[in-house]
């Protein structure tokens, strides 16, 4: 057995191989989707590839498997949901948010530099594109905040009620105000987190029931698109008519996500047998170990590559030979750079969290010790909301007030709030470690 193999097996001992593999697949498909989603036109504009080739929308049904990411994230949240006072909850919050802080700060600097050296549209894009990706973490933190409620959703009628609420929000989005649709960014993804908390029960479903669930859920999604007001694409695009299905998510995405859940339950035994072989698992585990870093960083390098291409070349027709070659090169370079910088990003985030925790010092520990039970859930909610604001409006012009879905947003204030949250959480986690308190299972 090689040294690398033995180290990977030792590091991944006790982990659920199927869960890690599916989460890594979900993140990698997002990276591939983003690498194909842009096209530079002959007149120097950057557009969505679907704008030139709307008939490609079925590809979005292949690359959009984030429902499975939230399903498996929910499985990991089960213990925290049942005991939000556990000391490890603060440590988990630090581990989730700290890698994002260097990315946000880099984007602030990048946007400021480009605003002085380049055109205003490019500077504006530089302040948004690299941090758009953090929306998923914002949703995850909100799911942590409401996890004690989600873990109580155990019966079929409760999940059906959640689906009805999602449908009701879509109706309000169409009939009253499009901004109301953003309520589904919590409802849709919470559906899958809640399902993930019941994963052991889901895995006992009979194969015939899972197969029926796949067919029925896909059929519902198709009927909603054909007869309803929804776009046929499962990403945000104006290339096809209808309500976009990702930002904010819709009943269509929820229905198709349910089909993915049933399909995963069908495939789980087969995946388990395949990944039980170490020669299959080791490369998967190596990729999974950096999948989150790749996910966080890939848009930064794709954005930089697009900027270079705008300055150096003219556009190529979508799906032409030159287009495919350009996108293959950009994807390869972006993944290679993100792979190399993912560990330094994690270390920088950990160092920053440690420094913030020490700055909070005794005063921070005193405040948190007197905070209400479950204060970590409040910190998670605040962090989630601020990350959603950052992902939607970016961090360019950090001292400029703006509104995001009717919420006042000042980038520098949101960044400061995230620093405070990480500092307070790190302070509490350090205190727990010093006193040798128990860790969650």
ChimeraX attribute file (.defattr): number of C-alpha atoms within 10 A of each C-alpha:
attribute: neighborCount
match mode: 1-to-1
recipient: residues
	/A:1	6
	/A:2	7
	/A:3	8
	/A:4	11
	/A:5	16
	/A:6	13
	/A:7	13
	/A:8	18
	/A:9	17
	/A:10	10
	/A:11	12
	/A:12	17
	/A:13	10
	/A:14	8
	/A:15	11
	/A:16	11
	/A:17	19
	/A:18	23
	/A:19	20
	/A:20	20
	/A:21	17
	/A:22	20
	/A:23	22
	/A:24	21
	/A:25	21
	/A:26	20
	/A:27	22
	/A:28	20
	/A:29	18
	/A:30	19
	/A:31	24
	/A:32	16
	/A:33	17
	/A:34	16
	/A:35	20
	/A:36	20
	/A:37	17
	/A:38	18
	/A:39	24
	/A:40	21
	/A:41	17
	/A:42	12
	/A:43	9
	/A:44	14
	/A:45	11
	/A:46	15
	/A:47	13
	/A:48	19
	/A:49	21
	/A:50	21
	/A:51	17
	/A:52	15
	/A:53	12
	/A:54	16
	/A:55	13
	/A:56	12
	/A:57	19
	/A:58	12
	/A:59	12
	/A:60	19
	/A:61	15
	/A:62	11
	/A:63	20
	/A:64	22
	/A:65	23
	/A:66	22
	/A:67	25
	/A:68	24
	/A:69	22
	/A:70	25
	/A:71	26
	/A:72	24
	/A:73	22
	/A:74	29
	/A:75	19
	/A:76	16
	/A:77	23
	/A:78	22
	/A:79	18
	/A:80	20
	/A:81	24
	/A:82	14
	/A:83	14
	/A:84	22
	/A:85	17
	/A:86	20
	/A:87	22
	/A:88	20
	/A:89	26
	/A:90	27
	/A:91	21
	/A:92	15
	/A:93	22
	/A:94	24
	/A:95	18
	/A:96	15
	/A:97	24
	/A:98	26
	/A:99	25
	/A:100	23
	/A:101	21
	/A:102	18
	/A:103	19
	/A:104	22
	/A:105	14
	/A:106	15
	/A:107	22
	/A:108	24
	/A:109	15
	/A:110	19
	/A:111	26
	/A:112	19
	/A:113	13
	/A:114	18
	/A:115	19
	/A:116	10
	/A:117	10
	/A:118	11
	/A:119	10
	/A:120	13
	/A:121	10
	/A:122	15
	/A:123	20
	/A:124	19
	/A:125	16
	/A:126	27
	/A:127	28
	/A:128	23
	/A:129	20
	/A:130	27
	/A:131	28
	/A:132	20
	/A:133	23
	/A:134	23
	/A:135	21
	/A:136	19
	/A:137	20
	/A:138	25
	/A:139	24
	/A:140	26
	/A:141	25
	/A:142	24
	/A:143	29
	/A:144	30
	/A:145	24
	/A:146	18
	/A:147	26
	/A:148	20
	/A:149	13
	/A:150	23
	/A:151	21
	/A:152	14
	/A:153	17
	/A:154	14
	/A:155	9
	/A:156	9
	/A:157	10
	/A:158	12
	/A:159	16
	/A:160	12
	/A:161	11
	/A:162	17
	/A:163	19
	/A:164	13
	/A:165	17
	/A:166	25
	/A:167	19
	/A:168	15
	/A:169	22
	/A:170	27
	/A:171	16
	/A:172	15
	/A:173	20
	/A:174	15
	/A:175	10
	/A:176	12
	/A:177	11
	/A:178	16
	/A:179	14
	/A:180	17
	/A:181	24
	/A:182	17
	/A:183	16
	/A:184	25
	/A:185	19
	/A:186	18
	/A:187	21
	/A:188	25
	/A:189	27
	/A:190	25
	/A:191	26
	/A:192	27
	/A:193	30
	/A:194	27
	/A:195	26
	/A:196	26
	/A:197	26
	/A:198	20
	/A:199	19
	/A:200	11
	/A:201	11
	/A:202	15
	/A:203	16
	/A:204	9
	/A:205	13
	/A:206	11
	/A:207	15
	/A:208	10
	/A:209	11
	/A:210	21
	/A:211	15
	/A:212	14
	/A:213	18
	/A:214	22
	/A:215	14
	/A:216	16
	/A:217	21
	/A:218	19
	/A:219	15
	/A:220	16
	/A:221	22
	/A:222	17
	/A:223	13
	/A:224	17
	/A:225	17
	/A:226	12
	/A:227	8
	/A:228	13
	/A:229	15
	/A:230	23
	/A:231	22
	/A:232	26
	/A:233	29
	/A:234	25
	/A:235	21
	/A:236	17
	/A:237	23
	/A:238	15
	/A:239	19
	/A:240	17
	/A:241	12
	/A:242	15
	/A:243	26
	/A:244	23
	/A:245	20
	/A:246	18
	/A:247	17
	/A:248	22
	/A:249	25
	/A:250	26
	/A:251	23
	/A:252	30
	/A:253	25
	/A:254	24
	/A:255	22
	/A:256	24
	/A:257	27
	/A:258	24
	/A:259	25
	/A:260	21
	/A:261	26
	/A:262	23
	/A:263	18
	/A:264	19
	/A:265	21
	/A:266	20
	/A:267	14
	/A:268	15
	/A:269	13
	/A:270	13
	/A:271	17
	/A:272	14
	/A:273	10
	/A:274	15
	/A:275	19
	/A:276	13
	/A:277	10
	/A:278	15
	/A:279	11
	/A:280	11
	/A:281	20
	/A:282	19
	/A:283	13
	/A:284	20
	/A:285	22
	/A:286	15
	/A:287	17
	/A:288	21
	/A:289	18
	/A:290	18
	/A:291	23
	/A:292	18
	/A:293	21
	/A:294	25
	/A:295	23
	/A:296	23
	/A:297	24
	/A:298	26
	/A:299	22
	/A:300	24
	/A:301	19
	/A:302	24
	/A:303	20
	/A:304	17
	/A:305	17
	/A:306	17
	/A:307	15
	/A:308	11
	/A:309	16
	/A:310	18
	/A:311	9
	/A:312	9
	/A:313	11
	/A:314	13
	/A:315	19
	/A:316	16
	/A:317	15
	/A:318	20
	/A:319	15
	/A:320	10
	/A:321	10
	/A:322	13
	/A:323	16
	/A:324	15
	/A:325	12
	/A:326	15
	/A:327	21
	/A:328	15
	/A:329	12
	/A:330	21
	/A:331	21
	/A:332	14
	/A:333	16
	/A:334	24
	/A:335	22
	/A:336	14
	/A:337	16
	/A:338	23
	/A:339	20
	/A:340	14
	/A:341	16
	/A:342	22
	/A:343	16
	/A:344	14
	/A:345	21
	/A:346	20
	/A:347	15
	/A:348	18
	/A:349	23
	/A:350	21
	/A:351	14
	/A:352	20
	/A:353	27
	/A:354	20
	/A:355	16
	/A:356	20
	/A:357	27
	/A:358	16
	/A:359	14
	/A:360	20
	/A:361	18
	/A:362	13
	/A:363	12
	/A:364	18
	/A:365	21
	/A:366	12
	/A:367	12
	/A:368	16
	/A:369	13
	/A:370	9
	/A:371	11
	/A:372	10
	/A:373	11
	/A:374	15
	/A:375	18
	/A:376	27
	/A:377	24
	/A:378	17
	/A:379	23
	/A:380	28
	/A:381	21
	/A:382	19
	/A:383	28
	/A:384	26
	/A:385	18
	/A:386	23
	/A:387	29
	/A:388	24
	/A:389	24
	/A:390	28
	/A:391	23
	/A:392	19
	/A:393	20
	/A:394	25
	/A:395	31
	/A:396	23
	/A:397	17
	/A:398	18
	/A:399	12
	/A:400	11
	/A:401	12
	/A:402	13
	/A:403	11
	/A:404	14
	/A:405	14
	/A:406	8
	/A:407	9
	/A:408	11
	/A:409	20
	/A:410	21
	/A:411	23
	/A:412	18
	/A:413	14
	/A:414	21
	/A:415	21
	/A:416	12
	/A:417	17
	/A:418	23
	/A:419	20
	/A:420	18
	/A:421	26
	/A:422	32
	/A:423	25
	/A:424	28
	/A:425	31
	/A:426	31
	/A:427	29
	/A:428	28
	/A:429	22
	/A:430	20
	/A:431	18
	/A:432	19
	/A:433	15
	/A:434	9
	/A:435	8
	/A:436	10
	/A:437	13
	/A:438	11
	/A:439	12
	/A:440	13
	/A:441	8
